[in-house]
Amino acid sequence: MEKQVIQTVGFRNIVENGEVTGFQFKVRLPYYRGVFLSQLRPGTVIIDGESISKENVLWNVKGEDFTAEEMKHDFKTHWSVQVPAVIKVKKPGGLSQGYHDLTYGFSFTSSYMPPIMQNDEALDPDKESMIFMPEFGHHVNSRRMIIV
């Protein structure tokens, strides 16, 4: 895996039944241990300045797709540090060939962190945390990507 949270490998359009229905990218967990899906706070995907509604985003962990709402209640599925998650974005027609600017953040709770660091404001995945700790997922990630 690459050091950056957003991985270049796996950035491509999604084709279903011969039709391009969206795009996908992979993210790695910037943490030293895995997390359960219920701990995650997914952010907003922004591609080339366009914000994508969270209803149009799926997380694929261990080969299974999850909405943000489903992840809130999933206390059994564990996301390992060694395997990136695939973020699938519904966008009819997908993305054109060439460079694209992608921004995505997510955060997660941790049982041993003080509550002040885990309130809604501190864990807002769409803005930087009051305390910059990317190893705990509190970072909005941006990367220029290419589809060939």
Stockholm file with secondary structure:
# STOCKHOLM 1.0

chainA/1-148         MEKQVIQTVGFRNIVENGEVTGFQFKVRLPYYRGVFLSQLRPGTVIIDGESISKENVLWNVKGEDFTAEEMKHDFKTHWSVQVPAVIKVKKPGGLSQGYHDLTYGFSFTSSYMPPIMQNDEALDPDKESMIFMPEFGHHVNSRRMIIV
#=GR chainA/1-148 SS CCSSSEEEEEEEEEEETTEEEEEEEEECCCSSSCEEGGGEEECCEEETTEEECGGGEEEEETTEEECHHHHHTCSSCEECTTSCEEEEEECTTCCCSEEEEEEEEEEECCTTSCGGGSSTTTTCTTSCCSSCBGGGTBEEEEEEEEEC
#=GC SS_cons         CCSSSEEEEEEEEEEETTEEEEEEEEECCCSSSCEEGGGEEECCEEETTEEECGGGEEEEETTEEECHHHHHTCSSCEECTTSCEEEEEECTTCCCSEEEEEEEEEEECCTTSCGGGSSTTTTCTTSCCSSCBGGGTBEEEEEEEEEC
//
